[in-house]
Amino acid sequence: MEKVIDDFITQGYKIKNQGERSTLMKKKSWGSGGMHVVVAVLTLWWTLGLGNAAYAIYKYMTAEEVQIKIDE
């Protein structure tokens, strides 16, 4: 199980909750750089950067989660 957890950590996941027989991991993501540029170009004038902040928070809150369980 530790090897699988280490593999996910190297892929950019962090441990959200770890128990004896299972681990819940979440991907660390604030969105892609290209999308931040697009959001900035489209909304920077009207939102003064709040559009980028909202996009980053949205991507962080909806990031992928993985649950690793030991099955016997």
N, CA, C, O and CB atoms as a CASP TS submission, in Angstrom:
PFRMAT TS
TARGET T0000
AUTHOR 0000-0000-0000
METHOD Language model
MODEL 1
PARENT N/A
ATOM      1  N   MET     1       0.826  -1.188   0.000  1.00  0.00           N
ATOM      2  CA  MET     1       0.000   0.000   0.000  1.00  0.00           C
ATOM      3  C   MET     1       0.875   1.259   0.000  1.00  0.00           C
ATOM      4  O   MET     1       0.554   2.240  -0.670  1.00  0.00           O
ATOM      5  CB  MET     1      -0.942  -0.005   1.211  1.00  0.00           C
ATOM      6  N   GLU     2       1.966   1.226   0.745  1.00  0.00           N
ATOM      7  CA  GLU     2       2.857   2.388   0.816  1.00  0.00           C
ATOM      8  C   GLU     2       3.457   2.716  -0.545  1.00  0.00           C
ATOM      9  O   GLU     2       3.643   3.885  -0.882  1.00  0.00           O
ATOM     10  CB  GLU     2       3.975   2.138   1.829  1.00  0.00           C
ATOM     11  N   LYS     3       3.758   1.682  -1.327  1.00  0.00           N
ATOM     12  CA  LYS     3       4.321   1.914  -2.667  1.00  0.00           C
ATOM     13  C   LYS     3       3.299   2.620  -3.561  1.00  0.00           C
ATOM     14  O   LYS     3       3.661   3.530  -4.308  1.00  0.00           O
ATOM     15  CB  LYS     3       4.763   0.574  -3.313  1.00  0.00           C
ATOM     16  N   VAL     4       2.036   2.213  -3.496  1.00  0.00           N
ATOM     17  CA  VAL     4       0.981   2.837  -4.303  1.00  0.00           C
ATOM     18  C   VAL     4       0.786   4.283  -3.867  1.00  0.00           C
ATOM     19  O   VAL     4       0.633   5.170  -4.707  1.00  0.00           O
ATOM     20  CB  VAL     4      -0.350   2.051  -4.179  1.00  0.00           C
ATOM     21  N   ILE     5       0.790   4.525  -2.559  1.00  0.00           N
ATOM     22  CA  ILE     5       0.644   5.891  -2.033  1.00  0.00           C
ATOM     23  C   ILE     5       1.809   6.755  -2.516  1.00  0.00           C
ATOM     24  O   ILE     5       1.599   7.891  -2.942  1.00  0.00           O
ATOM     25  CB  ILE     5       0.582   5.884  -0.472  1.00  0.00           C
ATOM     26  N   ASP     6       3.025   6.232  -2.455  1.00  0.00           N
ATOM     27  CA  ASP     6       4.197   6.977  -2.936  1.00  0.00           C
ATOM     28  C   ASP     6       4.086   7.301  -4.422  1.00  0.00           C
ATOM     29  O   ASP     6       4.471   8.386  -4.857  1.00  0.00           O
ATOM     30  CB  ASP     6       5.477   6.181  -2.676  1.00  0.00           C
ATOM     31  N   ASP     7       3.552   6.347  -5.208  1.00  0.00           N
ATOM     32  CA  ASP     7       3.365   6.593  -6.641  1.00  0.00           C
ATOM     33  C   ASP     7       2.397   7.750  -6.879  1.00  0.00           C
ATOM     34  O   ASP     7       2.639   8.595  -7.742  1.00  0.00           O
ATOM     35  CB  ASP     7       2.851   5.325  -7.339  1.00  0.00           C
ATOM     36  N   PHE     8       1.299   7.791  -6.116  1.00  0.00           N
ATOM     37  CA  PHE     8       0.335   8.884  -6.275  1.00  0.00           C
ATOM     38  C   PHE     8       0.920  10.214  -5.803  1.00  0.00           C
ATOM     39  O   PHE     8       0.622  11.257  -6.385  1.00  0.00           O
ATOM     40  CB  PHE     8      -0.953   8.575  -5.500  1.00  0.00           C
ATOM     41  N   ILE     9       1.737  10.192  -4.773  1.00  0.00           N
ATOM     42  CA  ILE     9       2.359  11.431  -4.289  1.00  0.00           C
ATOM     43  C   ILE     9       3.294  12.004  -5.355  1.00  0.00           C
ATOM     44  O   ILE     9       3.345  13.218  -5.549  1.00  0.00           O
ATOM     45  CB  ILE     9       3.137  11.176  -2.970  1.00  0.00           C
ATOM     46  N   THR    10       4.032  11.135  -6.042  1.00  0.00           N
ATOM     47  CA  THR    10       4.916  11.626  -7.102  1.00  0.00           C
ATOM     48  C   THR    10       4.126  12.152  -8.298  1.00  0.00           C
ATOM     49  O   THR    10       4.668  12.913  -9.100  1.00  0.00           O
ATOM     50  CB  THR    10       5.863  10.517  -7.556  1.00  0.00           C
ATOM     51  N   GLN    11       2.848  11.761  -8.437  1.00  0.00           N
ATOM     52  CA  GLN    11       1.999  12.253  -9.516  1.00  0.00           C
ATOM     53  C   GLN    11       1.297  13.555  -9.143  1.00  0.00           C
ATOM     54  O   GLN    11       0.554  14.107  -9.955  1.00  0.00           O
ATOM     55  CB  GLN    11       0.972  11.202  -9.888  1.00  0.00           C
ATOM     56  N   GLY    12       1.519  14.055  -7.925  1.00  0.00           N
ATOM     57  CA  GLY    12       0.948  15.338  -7.537  1.00  0.00           C
ATOM     58  C   GLY    12      -0.238  15.251  -6.595  1.00  0.00           C
ATOM     59  O   GLY    12      -0.942  16.245  -6.413  1.00  0.00           O
ATOM     60  N   TYR    13      -0.482  14.110  -5.998  1.00  0.00           N
ATOM     61  CA  TYR    13      -1.581  13.958  -5.046  1.00  0.00           C
ATOM     62  C   TYR    13      -1.073  14.219  -3.637  1.00  0.00           C
ATOM     63  O   TYR    13       0.121  14.092  -3.366  1.00  0.00           O
ATOM     64  CB  TYR    13      -2.210  12.548  -5.146  1.00  0.00           C
ATOM     65  N   LYS    14      -1.984  14.583  -2.741  1.00  0.00           N
ATOM     66  CA  LYS    14      -1.631  14.715  -1.334  1.00  0.00           C
ATOM     67  C   LYS    14      -2.601  13.869  -0.520  1.00  0.00           C
ATOM     68  O   LYS    14      -3.733  13.628  -0.940  1.00  0.00           O
ATOM     69  CB  LYS    14      -1.661  16.210  -0.874  1.00  0.00           C
ATOM     70  N   ILE    15      -2.150  13.423   0.640  1.00  0.00           N
ATOM     71  CA  ILE    15      -2.984  12.586   1.501  1.00  0.00           C
ATOM     72  C   ILE    15      -3.984  13.476   2.222  1.00  0.00           C
ATOM     73  O   ILE    15      -3.612  14.418   2.921  1.00  0.00           O
ATOM     74  CB  ILE    15      -2.119  11.782   2.521  1.00  0.00           C
ATOM     75  N   LYS    16      -5.256  13.161   2.039  1.00  0.00           N
ATOM     76  CA  LYS    16      -6.320  13.916   2.680  1.00  0.00           C
ATOM     77  C   LYS    16      -6.755  13.235   3.978  1.00  0.00           C
ATOM     78  O   LYS    16      -7.027  13.898   4.979  1.00  0.00           O
ATOM     79  CB  LYS    16      -7.515  14.069   1.729  1.00  0.00           C
ATOM     80  N   ASN    17      -6.814  11.906   3.944  1.00  0.00           N
ATOM     81  CA  ASN    17      -7.220  11.138   5.114  1.00  0.00           C
ATOM     82  C   ASN    17      -6.591   9.759   5.006  1.00  0.00           C
ATOM     83  O   ASN    17      -6.674   9.117   3.959  1.00  0.00           O
ATOM     84  CB  ASN    17      -8.780  11.043   5.229  1.00  0.00           C
ATOM     85  N   GLN    18      -5.956   9.297   6.090  1.00  0.00           N
ATOM     86  CA  GLN    18      -5.311   7.987   6.045  1.00  0.00           C
ATOM     87  C   GLN    18      -5.730   7.176   7.256  1.00  0.00           C
ATOM     88  O   GLN    18      -5.625   7.627   8.396  1.00  0.00           O
ATOM     89  CB  GLN    18      -3.774   8.125   5.990  1.00  0.00           C
ATOM     90  N   GLY    19      -6.207   5.973   6.985  1.00  0.00           N
ATOM     91  CA  GLY    19      -6.596   5.047   8.042  1.00  0.00           C
ATOM     92  C   GLY    19      -5.727   3.813   7.984  1.00  0.00           C
ATOM     93  O   GLY    19      -4.713   3.774   7.286  1.00  0.00           O
ATOM     94  N   GLU    20      -6.142   2.804   8.732  1.00  0.00           N
ATOM     95  CA  GLU    20      -5.369   1.571   8.790  1.00  0.00           C
ATOM     96  C   GLU    20      -5.492   0.768   7.494  1.00  0.00           C
ATOM     97  O   GLU    20      -4.525   0.149   7.050  1.00  0.00           O
ATOM     98  CB  GLU    20      -5.822   0.726   9.973  1.00  0.00           C
ATOM     99  N   ARG    21      -6.692   0.779   6.883  1.00  0.00           N
ATOM    100  CA  ARG    21      -6.939  -0.041   5.714  1.00  0.00           C
ATOM    101  C   ARG    21      -7.263   0.760   4.452  1.00  0.00           C
ATOM    102  O   ARG    21      -7.472   0.174   3.389  1.00  0.00           O
ATOM    103  CB  ARG    21      -8.052  -0.979   6.003  1.00  0.00           C
ATOM    104  N   SER    22      -7.308   2.077   4.553  1.00  0.00           N
ATOM    105  CA  SER    22      -7.612   2.880   3.365  1.00  0.00           C
ATOM    106  C   SER    22      -6.969   4.262   3.469  1.00  0.00           C
ATOM    107  O   SER    22      -6.651   4.747   4.555  1.00  0.00           O
ATOM    108  CB  SER    22      -9.139   3.017   3.180  1.00  0.00           C
ATOM    109  N   THR    23      -6.792   4.866   2.319  1.00  0.00           N
ATOM    110  CA  THR    23      -6.214   6.218   2.232  1.00  0.00           C
ATOM    111  C   THR    23      -6.983   6.997   1.179  1.00  0.00           C
ATOM    112  O   THR    23      -7.236   6.493   0.085  1.00  0.00           O
ATOM    113  CB  THR    23      -4.682   6.171   1.883  1.00  0.00           C
ATOM    114  N   LEU    24      -7.351   8.224   1.510  1.00  0.00           N
ATOM    115  CA  LEU    24      -8.019   9.114   0.567  1.00  0.00           C
ATOM    116  C   LEU    24      -7.012  10.176   0.151  1.00  0.00           C
ATOM    117  O   LEU    24      -6.431  10.866   0.989  1.00  0.00           O
ATOM    118  CB  LEU    24      -9.310   9.760   1.191  1.00  0.00           C
ATOM    119  N   MET    25      -6.815  10.294  -1.174  1.00  0.00           N
ATOM    120  CA  MET    25      -5.833  11.236  -1.703  1.00  0.00           C
ATOM    121  C   MET    25      -6.525  12.199  -2.649  1.00  0.00           C
ATOM    122  O   MET    25      -7.482  11.828  -3.329  1.00  0.00           O
ATOM    123  CB  MET    25      -4.678  10.496  -2.424  1.00  0.00           C
ATOM    124  N   LYS    26      -6.040  13.447  -2.694  1.00  0.00           N
ATOM    125  CA  LYS    26      -6.608  14.477  -3.559  1.00  0.00           C
ATOM    126  C   LYS    26      -5.495  15.085  -4.396  1.00  0.00           C
ATOM    127  O   LYS    26      -4.393  15.328  -3.904  1.00  0.00           O
ATOM    128  CB  LYS    26      -7.337  15.572  -2.728  1.00  0.00           C
ATOM    129  N   LYS    27      -5.795  15.327  -5.665  1.00  0.00           N
ATOM    130  CA  LYS    27      -4.820  15.921  -6.588  1.00  0.00           C
ATOM    131  C   LYS    27      -4.638  17.394  -6.255  1.00  0.00           C
ATOM    132  O   LYS    27      -5.618  18.115  -6.066  1.00  0.00           O
ATOM    133  CB  LYS    27      -5.272  15.750  -8.067  1.00  0.00           C
ATOM    134  N   LYS    28      -3.392  17.842  -6.183  1.00  0.00           N
ATOM    135  CA  LYS    28      -3.101  19.260  -5.967  1.00  0.00           C
ATOM    136  C   LYS    28      -3.198  19.961  -7.310  1.00  0.00           C
ATOM    137  O   LYS    28      -2.357  19.748  -8.182  1.00  0.00           O
ATOM    138  CB  LYS    28      -1.685  19.469  -5.319  1.00  0.00           C
ATOM    139  N   SER    29      -4.213  20.794  -7.487  1.00  0.00           N
ATOM    140  CA  SER    29      -4.390  21.457  -8.768  1.00  0.00           C
ATOM    141  C   SER    29      -5.011  22.826  -8.576  1.00  0.00           C
ATOM    142  O   SER    29      -6.026  22.963  -7.892  1.00  0.00           O
ATOM    143  CB  SER    29      -5.252  20.609  -9.700  1.00  0.00           C
ATOM    144  N   TRP    30      -4.408  23.834  -9.172  1.00  0.00           N
ATOM    145  CA  TRP    30      -4.966  25.187  -9.184  1.00  0.00           C
ATOM    146  C   TRP    30      -5.367  25.564 -10.594  1.00  0.00           C
ATOM    147  O   TRP    30      -5.660  26.729 -10.862  1.00  0.00           O
ATOM    148  CB  TRP    30      -3.958  26.208  -8.621  1.00  0.00           C
ATOM    149  N   GLY    31      -5.385  24.590 -11.509  1.00  0.00           N
ATOM    150  CA  GLY    31      -5.745  24.847 -12.899  1.00  0.00           C
ATOM    151  C   GLY    31      -4.501  24.982 -13.756  1.00  0.00           C
ATOM    152  O   GLY    31      -3.395  25.177 -13.253  1.00  0.00           O
ATOM    153  N   SER    32      -4.704  24.876 -15.054  1.00  0.00           N
ATOM    154  CA  SER    32      -3.568  24.952 -15.970  1.00  0.00           C
ATOM    155  C   SER    32      -3.197  26.408 -16.254  1.00  0.00           C
ATOM    156  O   SER    32      -4.034  27.306 -16.159  1.00  0.00           O
ATOM    157  CB  SER    32      -3.888  24.217 -17.285  1.00  0.00           C
ATOM    158  N   GLY    33      -1.968  26.615 -16.594  1.00  0.00           N
ATOM    159  CA  GLY    33      -1.490  27.960 -16.897  1.00  0.00           C
ATOM    160  C   GLY    33      -2.175  28.565 -18.110  1.00  0.00           C
ATOM    161  O   GLY    33      -2.474  29.759 -18.139  1.00  0.00           O
ATOM    162  N   GLY    34      -2.421  27.730 -19.113  1.00  0.00           N
ATOM    163  CA  GLY    34      -3.093  28.207 -20.317  1.00  0.00           C
ATOM    164  C   GLY    34      -4.505  28.701 -20.037  1.00  0.00           C
ATOM    165  O   GLY    34      -4.924  29.724 -20.577  1.00  0.00           O
ATOM    166  N   MET    35      -5.232  27.986 -19.205  1.00  0.00           N
ATOM    167  CA  MET    35      -6.597  28.416 -18.871  1.00  0.00           C
ATOM    168  C   MET    35      -6.573  29.693 -18.038  1.00  0.00           C
ATOM    169  O   MET    35      -7.463  30.533 -18.177  1.00  0.00           O
ATOM    170  CB  MET    35      -7.344  27.302 -18.109  1.00  0.00           C
ATOM    171  N   HIS    36      -5.568  29.855 -17.173  1.00  0.00           N
ATOM    172  CA  HIS    36      -5.458  31.098 -16.400  1.00  0.00           C
ATOM    173  C   HIS    36      -5.232  32.292 -17.335  1.00  0.00           C
ATOM    174  O   HIS    36      -5.757  33.380 -17.101  1.00  0.00           O
ATOM    175  CB  HIS    36      -4.303  30.997 -15.368  1.00  0.00           C
ATOM    176  N   VAL    37      -4.443  32.073 -18.398  1.00  0.00           N
ATOM    177  CA  VAL    37      -4.221  33.138 -19.367  1.00  0.00           C
ATOM    178  C   VAL    37      -5.529  33.474 -20.081  1.00  0.00           C
ATOM    179  O   VAL    37      -5.853  34.649 -20.257  1.00  0.00           O
ATOM    180  CB  VAL    37      -3.135  32.729 -20.386  1.00  0.00           C
ATOM    181  N   VAL    38      -6.278  32.455 -20.493  1.00  0.00           N
ATOM    182  CA  VAL    38      -7.558  32.683 -21.177  1.00  0.00           C
ATOM    183  C   VAL    38      -8.526  33.428 -20.267  1.00  0.00           C
ATOM    184  O   VAL    38      -9.164  34.391 -20.692  1.00  0.00           O
ATOM    185  CB  VAL    38      -8.180  31.346 -21.632  1.00  0.00           C
ATOM    186  N   VAL    39      -8.637  32.985 -19.017  1.00  0.00           N
ATOM    187  CA  VAL    39      -9.538  33.654 -18.067  1.00  0.00           C
ATOM    188  C   VAL    39      -9.088  35.097 -17.842  1.00  0.00           C
ATOM    189  O   VAL    39      -9.919  36.001 -17.762  1.00  0.00           O
ATOM    190  CB  VAL    39      -9.582  32.887 -16.716  1.00  0.00           C
ATOM    191  N   ALA    40      -7.787  35.312 -17.741  1.00  0.00           N
ATOM    192  CA  ALA    40      -7.277  36.671 -17.535  1.00  0.00           C
ATOM    193  C   ALA    40      -7.598  37.565 -18.733  1.00  0.00           C
ATOM    194  O   ALA    40      -8.020  38.708 -18.561  1.00  0.00           O
ATOM    195  CB  ALA    40      -5.759  36.642 -17.290  1.00  0.00           C
ATOM    196  N   VAL    41      -7.398  37.046 -19.939  1.00  0.00           N
ATOM    197  CA  VAL    41      -7.664  37.845 -21.133  1.00  0.00           C
ATOM    198  C   VAL    41      -9.151  38.193 -21.225  1.00  0.00           C
ATOM    199  O   VAL    41      -9.507  39.306 -21.611  1.00  0.00           O
ATOM    200  CB  VAL    41      -7.210  37.091 -22.400  1.00  0.00           C
ATOM    201  N   LEU    42     -10.013  37.244 -20.872  1.00  0.00           N
ATOM    202  CA  LEU    42     -11.454  37.463 -21.014  1.00  0.00           C
ATOM    203  C   LEU    42     -12.076  38.264 -19.868  1.00  0.00           C
ATOM    204  O   LEU    42     -13.078  38.948 -20.073  1.00  0.00           O
ATOM    205  CB  LEU    42     -12.148  36.141 -21.120  1.00  0.00           C
ATOM    206  N   THR    43     -11.495  38.189 -18.663  1.00  0.00           N
ATOM    207  CA  THR    43     -12.173  38.797 -17.509  1.00  0.00           C
ATOM    208  C   THR    43     -11.341  39.804 -16.729  1.00  0.00           C
ATOM    209  O   THR    43     -11.862  40.429 -15.805  1.00  0.00           O
ATOM    210  CB  THR    43     -12.607  37.730 -16.583  1.00  0.00           C
ATOM    211  N   LEU    44     -10.074  39.985 -17.063  1.00  0.00           N
ATOM    212  CA  LEU    44      -9.211  40.847 -16.251  1.00  0.00           C
ATOM    213  C   LEU    44      -9.740  42.284 -16.171  1.00  0.00           C
ATOM    214  O   LEU    44      -9.689  42.904 -15.108  1.00  0.00           O
ATOM    215  CB  LEU    44      -7.795  40.852 -16.822  1.00  0.00           C
ATOM    216  N   TRP    45     -10.234  42.800 -17.261  1.00  0.00           N
ATOM    217  CA  TRP    45     -10.713  44.181 -17.287  1.00  0.00           C
ATOM    218  C   TRP    45     -11.889  44.384 -16.331  1.00  0.00           C
ATOM    219  O   TRP    45     -11.956  45.402 -15.643  1.00  0.00           O
ATOM    220  CB  TRP    45     -11.123  44.571 -18.706  1.00  0.00           C
ATOM    221  N   TRP    46     -12.815  43.421 -16.283  1.00  0.00           N
ATOM    222  CA  TRP    46     -14.041  43.587 -15.497  1.00  0.00           C
ATOM    223  C   TRP    46     -13.889  43.118 -14.049  1.00  0.00           C
ATOM    224  O   TRP    46     -14.534  43.665 -13.155  1.00  0.00           O
ATOM    225  CB  TRP    46     -15.174  42.831 -16.153  1.00  0.00           C
ATOM    226  N   THR    47     -13.052  42.121 -13.810  1.00  0.00           N
ATOM    227  CA  THR    47     -12.986  41.547 -12.459  1.00  0.00           C
ATOM    228  C   THR    47     -11.708  41.893 -11.716  1.00  0.00           C
ATOM    229  O   THR    47     -11.574  41.564 -10.537  1.00  0.00           O
ATOM    230  CB  THR    47     -13.119  40.055 -12.534  1.00  0.00           C
ATOM    231  N   LEU    48     -10.762  42.554 -12.384  1.00  0.00           N
ATOM    232  CA  LEU    48      -9.476  42.932 -11.771  1.00  0.00           C
ATOM    233  C   LEU    48      -8.753  41.734 -11.145  1.00  0.00           C
ATOM    234  O   LEU    48      -8.159  41.853 -10.073  1.00  0.00           O
ATOM    235  CB  LEU    48      -9.703  44.006 -10.705  1.00  0.00           C
ATOM    236  N   GLY    49      -8.807  40.592 -11.814  1.00  0.00           N
ATOM    237  CA  GLY    49      -8.094  39.405 -11.347  1.00  0.00           C
ATOM    238  C   GLY    49      -8.926  38.458 -10.512  1.00  0.00           C
ATOM    239  O   GLY    49      -8.475  37.351 -10.219  1.00  0.00           O
ATOM    240  N   LEU    50     -10.119  38.850 -10.121  1.00  0.00           N
ATOM    241  CA  LEU    50     -10.953  37.958  -9.318  1.00  0.00           C
ATOM    242  C   LEU    50     -11.432  36.755 -10.124  1.00  0.00           C
ATOM    243  O   LEU    50     -11.697  35.697  -9.555  1.00  0.00           O
ATOM    244  CB  LEU    50     -12.150  38.717  -8.763  1.00  0.00           C
ATOM    245  N   GLY    51     -11.545  36.905 -11.436  1.00  0.00           N
ATOM    246  CA  GLY    51     -11.913  35.773 -12.289  1.00  0.00           C
ATOM    247  C   GLY    51     -10.872  34.667 -12.214  1.00  0.00           C
ATOM    248  O   GLY    51     -11.221  33.488 -12.149  1.00  0.00           O
ATOM    249  N   ASN    52      -9.601  35.039 -12.222  1.00  0.00           N
ATOM    250  CA  ASN    52      -8.524  34.050 -12.080  1.00  0.00           C
ATOM    251  C   ASN    52      -8.546  33.397 -10.711  1.00  0.00           C
ATOM    252  O   ASN    52      -8.343  32.189 -10.596  1.00  0.00           O
ATOM    253  CB  ASN    52      -7.167  34.702 -12.317  1.00  0.00           C
ATOM    254  N   ALA    53      -8.790  34.179  -9.677  1.00  0.00           N
ATOM    255  CA  ALA    53      -8.866  33.618  -8.323  1.00  0.00           C
ATOM    256  C   ALA    53     -10.035  32.648  -8.211  1.00  0.00           C
ATOM    257  O   ALA    53      -9.902  31.579  -7.616  1.00  0.00           O
ATOM    258  CB  ALA    53      -9.005  34.741  -7.277  1.00  0.00           C
ATOM    259  N   ALA    54     -11.178  33.018  -8.781  1.00  0.00           N
ATOM    260  CA  ALA    54     -12.345  32.136  -8.742  1.00  0.00           C
ATOM    261  C   ALA    54     -12.073  30.842  -9.509  1.00  0.00           C
ATOM    262  O   ALA    54     -12.463  29.764  -9.060  1.00  0.00           O
ATOM    263  CB  ALA    54     -13.580  32.851  -9.326  1.00  0.00           C
ATOM    264  N   TYR    55     -11.409  30.940 -10.657  1.00  0.00           N
ATOM    265  CA  TYR    55     -11.065  29.748 -11.428  1.00  0.00           C
ATOM    266  C   TYR    55     -10.125  28.840 -10.633  1.00  0.00           C
ATOM    267  O   TYR    55     -10.313  27.624 -10.618  1.00  0.00           O
ATOM    268  CB  TYR    55     -10.418  30.144 -12.768  1.00  0.00           C
ATOM    269  N   ALA    56      -9.119  29.414  -9.976  1.00  0.00           N
ATOM    270  CA  ALA    56      -8.172  28.619  -9.188  1.00  0.00           C
ATOM    271  C   ALA    56      -8.877  27.920  -8.030  1.00  0.00           C
ATOM    272  O   ALA    56      -8.617  26.746  -7.763  1.00  0.00           O
ATOM    273  CB  ALA    56      -7.037  29.509  -8.655  1.00  0.00           C
ATOM    274  N   ILE    57      -9.756  28.625  -7.348  1.00  0.00           N
ATOM    275  CA  ILE    57     -10.490  28.014  -6.234  1.00  0.00           C
ATOM    276  C   ILE    57     -11.406  26.905  -6.739  1.00  0.00           C
ATOM    277  O   ILE    57     -11.503  25.846  -6.119  1.00  0.00           O
ATOM    278  CB  ILE    57     -11.311  29.078  -5.478  1.00  0.00           C
ATOM    279  N   TYR    58     -12.079  27.146  -7.864  1.00  0.00           N
ATOM    280  CA  TYR    58     -12.953  26.121  -8.458  1.00  0.00           C
ATOM    281  C   TYR    58     -12.152  24.865  -8.789  1.00  0.00           C
ATOM    282  O   TYR    58     -12.583  23.760  -8.458  1.00  0.00           O
ATOM    283  CB  TYR    58     -13.646  26.663  -9.733  1.00  0.00           C
ATOM    284  N   LYS    59     -10.996  25.011  -9.437  1.00  0.00           N
ATOM    285  CA  LYS    59     -10.176  23.853  -9.804  1.00  0.00           C
ATOM    286  C   LYS    59      -9.654  23.119  -8.569  1.00  0.00           C
ATOM    287  O   LYS    59      -9.550  21.893  -8.579  1.00  0.00           O
ATOM    288  CB  LYS    59      -9.003  24.293 -10.682  1.00  0.00           C
ATOM    289  N   TYR    60      -9.326  23.854  -7.511  1.00  0.00           N
ATOM    290  CA  TYR    60      -8.842  23.222  -6.283  1.00  0.00           C
ATOM    291  C   TYR    60      -9.965  22.431  -5.607  1.00  0.00           C
ATOM    292  O   TYR    60      -9.743  21.318  -5.130  1.00  0.00           O
ATOM    293  CB  TYR    60      -8.277  24.286  -5.315  1.00  0.00           C
ATOM    294  N   MET    61     -11.163  23.004  -5.567  1.00  0.00           N
ATOM    295  CA  MET    61     -12.279  22.345  -4.882  1.00  0.00           C
ATOM    296  C   MET    61     -12.799  21.134  -5.658  1.00  0.00           C
ATOM    297  O   MET    61     -13.308  20.195  -5.045  1.00  0.00           O
ATOM    298  CB  MET    61     -13.413  23.337  -4.663  1.00  0.00           C
ATOM    299  N   THR    62     -12.685  21.130  -6.975  1.00  0.00           N
ATOM    300  CA  THR    62     -13.197  20.024  -7.783  1.00  0.00           C
ATOM    301  C   THR    62     -12.092  19.096  -8.264  1.00  0.00           C
ATOM    302  O   THR    62     -12.292  18.343  -9.217  1.00  0.00           O
ATOM    303  CB  THR    62     -13.958  20.563  -8.972  1.00  0.00           C
ATOM    304  N   ALA    63     -10.938  19.135  -7.626  1.00  0.00           N
ATOM    305  CA  ALA    63      -9.821  18.284  -8.040  1.00  0.00           C
ATOM    306  C   ALA    63     -10.165  16.813  -7.807  1.00  0.00           C
ATOM    307  O   ALA    63     -10.999  16.473  -6.968  1.00  0.00           O
ATOM    308  CB  ALA    63      -8.529  18.665  -7.272  1.00  0.00           C
ATOM    309  N   GLU    64      -9.508  15.966  -8.564  1.00  0.00           N
ATOM    310  CA  GLU    64      -9.750  14.527  -8.519  1.00  0.00           C
ATOM    311  C   GLU    64      -9.340  13.949  -7.165  1.00  0.00           C
ATOM    312  O   GLU    64      -8.310  14.321  -6.604  1.00  0.00           O
ATOM    313  CB  GLU    64      -8.990  13.820  -9.649  1.00  0.00           C
ATOM    314  N   GLU    65     -10.173  13.023  -6.644  1.00  0.00           N
ATOM    315  CA  GLU    65      -9.861  12.305  -5.409  1.00  0.00           C
ATOM    316  C   GLU    65      -9.757  10.816  -5.720  1.00  0.00           C
ATOM    317  O   GLU    65     -10.497  10.295  -6.555  1.00  0.00           O
ATOM    318  CB  GLU    65     -10.941  12.571  -4.312  1.00  0.00           C
ATOM    319  N   VAL    66      -8.833  10.133  -5.040  1.00  0.00           N
ATOM    320  CA  VAL    66      -8.618   8.704  -5.218  1.00  0.00           C
ATOM    321  C   VAL    66      -8.635   8.055  -3.848  1.00  0.00           C
ATOM    322  O   VAL    66      -7.999   8.543  -2.914  1.00  0.00           O
ATOM    323  CB  VAL    66      -7.279   8.414  -5.964  1.00  0.00           C
ATOM    324  N   GLN    67      -9.369   6.942  -3.726  1.00  0.00           N
ATOM    325  CA  GLN    67      -9.363   6.194  -2.474  1.00  0.00           C
ATOM    326  C   GLN    67      -8.655   4.874  -2.714  1.00  0.00           C
ATOM    327  O   GLN    67      -9.003   4.128  -3.629  1.00  0.00           O
ATOM    328  CB  GLN    67     -10.809   5.966  -1.937  1.00  0.00           C
ATOM    329  N   ILE    68      -7.668   4.594  -1.890  1.00  0.00           N
ATOM    330  CA  ILE    68      -6.886   3.352  -1.977  1.00  0.00           C
ATOM    331  C   ILE    68      -7.297   2.490  -0.788  1.00  0.00           C
ATOM    332  O   ILE    68      -7.217   2.925   0.361  1.00  0.00           O
ATOM    333  CB  ILE    68      -5.315   3.634  -1.980  1.00  0.00           C
ATOM    334  N   LYS    69      -7.741   1.253  -1.074  1.00  0.00           N
ATOM    335  CA  LYS    69      -8.197   0.348  -0.020  1.00  0.00           C
ATOM    336  C   LYS    69      -7.404  -0.962  -0.082  1.00  0.00           C
ATOM    337  O   LYS    69      -6.992  -1.406  -1.154  1.00  0.00           O
ATOM    338  CB  LYS    69      -9.722   0.072  -0.154  1.00  0.00           C
ATOM    339  N   ILE    70      -7.206  -1.559   1.074  1.00  0.00           N
ATOM    340  CA  ILE    70      -6.620  -2.888   1.151  1.00  0.00           C
ATOM    341  C   ILE    70      -7.765  -3.878   1.125  1.00  0.00           C
ATOM    342  O   ILE    70      -8.666  -3.814   1.961  1.00  0.00           O
ATOM    343  CB  ILE    70      -5.732  -3.065   2.434  1.00  0.00           C
ATOM    344  N   ASP    71      -7.736  -4.797   0.167  1.00  0.00           N
ATOM    345  CA  ASP    71      -8.776  -5.792   0.013  1.00  0.00           C
ATOM    346  C   ASP    71      -8.191  -7.159   0.333  1.00  0.00           C
ATOM    347  O   ASP    71      -7.142  -7.526  -0.196  1.00  0.00           O
ATOM    348  CB  ASP    71      -9.376  -5.760  -1.415  1.00  0.00           C
ATOM    349  N   GLU    72      -8.859  -7.906   1.187  1.00  0.00           N
ATOM    350  CA  GLU    72      -8.361  -9.255   1.518  1.00  0.00           C
ATOM    351  C   GLU    72      -9.278 -10.313   0.997  1.00  0.00           C
ATOM    352  O   GLU    72      -9.018 -11.502   1.182  1.00  0.00           O
ATOM    353  CB  GLU    72      -8.196  -9.424   3.017  1.00  0.00           C
TER
END
